[in-house]
Amino acid sequence: MNDLLPRLPFADWIDTGVDWLVTHFGTVFDGISAFLKGIVEGAVDVMALVPSIVLALLFALLAWFISTRRIAIFTLVGLLFIDYLGYWYSMLQMLSLVITSVAIALVIGIPLGIWGSQNSTVKKIINPVLDLMQTMPAFVYLLPAIFFFDIGVVPGVVASVIFSMPPTIRLTMLGIEQVPKDLIEATEAFGSTSWQRLTKVQIPLAKQTIMAGVNQSIMLSLSMVVIASMVGAPGLGEEVYRAVTQLKTGIGVETGVSIVIVAIILDRITQHAGKKKQGGTLT
């Protein structure tokens, strides 16, 4: 069968397309790279100016305000544990990369999800693209990112954005589409515009589902930190990768536990952020 049919040069087409983009839009990619690198490194530098104990307390207070006292205590103890292990600065680098990636994913993903929920044609176009983004191996995202943005933190950010964006888009569409039809009909009966219906009814009622998408995007972005370290992204992922390549089990477990602590903190905070507290402080 292979002798009868010629090989489809699909890989050659992809390489040609990448080369064309790099040749004609290299300046644009350089600007994006400088911008993203400045944001990530700037955030790390700002957080590094604050003593670790003070920053840990601030994060704990934020966790208490958004979630519960137990999560606040876990946040304080967990961050101090990471500090005492000697991975504080690496944790800040990883946190900055994750926050930047998730922020970009949300800025792009939530509007796309809203658009898809309001337009069936857009939804039909978006869904296959999301299927491709979610099933494509994460390592594949790194290859074009390296060509466009060189080695360093920026390819890690770009790959994390692509990898973590689909849940935000899907759950935003799902949350808005699940708003009860009778409420939509009631708003229409009172003469509300599409914009009023969207901002006053659909989005507020879909808040918990949208926040679930945000939560999943954060978790997926965290799962990319080790993969991103393979192209030079700094942080705890780099420490894990170095431990694996040098067969240092103890360091690998230390850094792995540190990533888990950060993941639990972010997971619990974002879970509670989508729920409105009822009556007093939760414990």
C-alpha positions in Angstrom: 0.0 0.0 0.0 2.8 2.4 0.9 4.6 1.6 -2.4 1.5 2.6 -4.4 0.7 5.9 -2.6 3.3 8.7 -2.3 4.0 10.0 1.2 2.1 13.1 2.1 4.7 15.8 2.9 2.6 17.2 5.7 5.6 17.7 8.0 7.4 19.7 5.2 4.3 21.9 4.9 4.4 22.6 8.6 8.1 23.4 8.5 7.7 25.7 5.6 4.8 27.5 7.3 6.9 28.0 10.5 9.8 29.3 8.5 7.6 31.7 6.7 6.1 33.0 9.9 9.6 33.4 11.5 10.9 35.2 8.5 8.0 37.6 8.0 6.9 38.1 11.6 10.1 37.7 13.5 10.0 41.3 14.8 6.5 40.7 16.2 7.5 37.5 17.9 10.6 39.3 19.4 8.3 42.0 20.8 5.9 39.5 22.3 8.8 37.6 23.8 10.3 40.7 25.3 6.9 41.7 26.7 6.1 38.3 28.3 9.6 37.9 29.6 9.4 41.4 31.2 6.1 40.5 32.9 7.3 37.2 34.3 10.7 38.4 35.5 9.2 41.7 36.8 6.7 39.8 38.9 9.4 37.6 40.3 11.6 40.6 41.1 8.7 42.4 42.9 7.7 39.4 45.0 11.4 38.7 45.8 11.7 42.2 47.3 9.2 41.2 50.1 10.6 39.0 52.9 9.4 35.4 52.6 7.6 35.4 55.9 5.7 38.6 55.0 4.7 37.3 51.6 3.6 34.0 53.1 1.5 35.9 55.6 0.0 38.0 52.8 -0.9 34.9 50.8 -2.4 33.3 53.9 -4.5 36.4 54.6 -5.7 36.4 50.9 -6.6 32.7 51.3 -8.5 33.5 54.5 -10.4 36.3 52.8 -11.3 34.2 49.8 -11.7 30.7 51.2 -11.5 29.5 54.8 -9.3 29.6 57.9 -8.1 26.1 57.4 -6.9 26.9 53.9 -5.2 30.0 55.2 -3.3 28.0 57.8 -2.3 25.4 55.3 -1.1 28.2 53.0 1.1 29.8 55.6 2.5 26.5 56.8 3.0 25.2 53.3 4.8 28.3 52.0 7.1 28.4 55.0 7.8 24.7 54.5 8.9 25.5 50.9 11.0 28.4 52.2 12.8 26.2 54.7 13.5 23.6 52.0 15.3 26.4 50.1 13.0 26.6 47.1 11.4 29.9 47.8 12.8 31.8 44.8 12.2 28.8 42.5 8.6 28.8 43.8 8.2 32.5 43.0 9.5 31.8 39.4 7.1 29.0 38.9 4.2 31.0 40.4 4.9 34.0 38.2 5.0 31.7 35.1 1.7 30.1 36.1 -0.1 33.4 37.0 1.0 35.0 33.7 -0.1 31.9 31.7 -3.4 31.7 33.4 -4.1 35.4 33.1 -3.5 35.3 29.3 -5.6 32.1 29.0 -8.5 33.8 30.8 -8.3 37.1 28.9 -8.6 35.1 25.7 -10.6 32.1 26.8 -13.5 33.7 28.7 -14.5 36.1 25.9 -14.3 33.2 23.4 -16.5 31.1 25.6 -19.0 33.9 25.9 -19.0 34.4 22.2 -19.4 30.7 21.6 -22.4 30.5 23.9 -24.1 33.2 22.0 -23.3 32.1 18.5 -23.8 28.5 17.4 -21.6 28.9 14.3 -18.7 30.1 16.5 -19.3 27.2 18.8 -19.1 24.7 15.9 -15.8 26.2 14.9 -14.3 26.4 18.4 -15.2 22.9 19.5 -12.9 21.0 17.0 -10.1 23.4 17.8 -10.5 22.8 21.5 -10.5 19.0 20.8 -7.2 19.4 19.0 -5.7 21.6 21.7 -6.6 19.1 24.4 -5.5 15.9 22.7 -2.3 17.2 21.2 0.7 16.0 23.3 2.0 18.8 25.4 5.6 18.4 24.1 4.4 19.3 20.6 3.5 22.8 21.7 7.1 23.5 22.7 8.5 22.9 19.2 6.9 25.9 17.4 7.2 28.0 20.6 11.0 27.5 20.5 11.2 28.6 16.9 9.1 31.7 17.5 10.3 32.8 20.9 13.7 31.1 21.4 14.7 29.1 24.6 13.7 30.4 28.0 10.6 31.3 30.0 8.5 32.6 27.1 8.0 29.3 25.2 6.9 27.8 28.6 4.4 30.6 29.0 3.0 30.2 25.4 2.8 26.4 25.7 1.1 26.7 29.1 -1.5 29.2 27.6 -2.4 26.8 24.8 -2.5 23.8 27.0 -4.6 25.4 29.8 -7.0 27.5 27.8 -9.6 24.9 26.6 -11.2 24.2 30.0 -11.9 27.9 30.5 -13.6 28.2 27.1 -15.6 25.0 27.4 -16.9 25.7 30.9 -17.7 29.3 30.2 -19.9 28.1 27.3 -21.4 25.4 29.4 -22.1 27.6 32.3 -23.9 30.2 30.2 -25.8 27.6 28.2 -27.1 26.0 31.4 -28.8 29.1 32.7 -32.5 28.1 33.0 -34.5 29.0 29.9 -37.4 30.4 32.0 -35.1 33.1 33.4 -34.0 34.0 29.9 -37.6 34.2 28.8 -38.4 36.4 31.8 -35.6 38.9 30.9 -36.9 39.0 27.4 -40.4 39.6 28.6 -39.2 42.7 30.5 -37.5 44.0 27.4 -33.9 43.5 28.4 -31.2 43.7 25.7 -28.9 40.9 24.8 -26.0 42.7 26.6 -28.2 43.2 29.8 -29.3 39.6 29.7 -25.7 38.4 29.4 -24.1 40.7 32.1 -27.0 40.7 34.6 -28.3 37.2 34.4 -26.3 34.7 32.4 -22.7 35.4 33.5 -23.6 35.9 37.3 -25.5 32.6 37.3 -22.7 30.9 35.4 -20.0 32.2 37.8 -19.4 28.9 39.6 -19.0 27.0 36.4 -16.7 29.6 34.9 -14.6 29.5 38.1 -14.4 25.7 37.7 -12.8 26.4 34.3 -10.4 28.8 35.8 -9.5 26.2 38.4 -8.8 23.6 35.8 -6.7 26.0 33.7 -4.5 26.7 36.8 -4.1 23.0 37.4 -3.1 22.3 33.7 -0.7 25.3 33.8 1.0 23.8 36.8 1.2 20.5 35.1 3.2 22.1 32.4 6.0 23.6 34.6 8.2 20.5 34.4 7.7 20.2 30.6 8.4 23.9 30.2 11.6 23.5 32.1 12.9 21.4 29.3 13.1 24.5 27.1 14.7 26.7 29.8 11.7 27.9 31.9 13.0 28.5 35.4 11.3 27.5 38.7 10.4 24.3 40.6 9.9 22.5 37.3 13.6 23.1 36.5 14.6 21.7 39.8 12.5 18.5 39.2 13.9 18.1 35.7 17.5 18.5 37.0 16.8 16.0 39.8 15.5 13.5 37.2 18.4 13.9 34.9 20.9 13.5 37.8 19.0 10.7 39.5 18.7 12.7 42.8 15.6 11.1 44.3 15.6 13.3 47.5 15.6 16.6 45.6 13.0 15.3 43.2 10.7 14.4 46.1 11.3 17.8 47.8 10.5 19.8 44.7 7.6 17.6 43.7 6.1 18.1 47.2 6.6 21.8 46.8 4.7 21.9 43.5 1.9 19.9 45.1 1.6 22.4 48.0 1.3 25.3 45.6 -1.2 23.3 43.5 -3.4 22.6 46.6 -3.3 26.2 47.7 -4.3 27.5 44.3 -6.9 24.8 43.8 -8.7 25.4 47.1 -8.6 29.2 46.8 -10.1 29.2 43.3 -12.7 26.6 44.3 -13.9 29.0 47.0 -13.6 32.0 44.9 -16.6 30.8 42.8 -18.8 30.4 45.9 -20.4 33.3 47.6 -20.0 33.0 51.4 -23.3 32.9 53.2 -23.4 34.5 56.7 -20.1 34.8 58.9 -16.7 33.4 58.4 -16.3 29.8 57.3 -14.0 27.6 59.4 
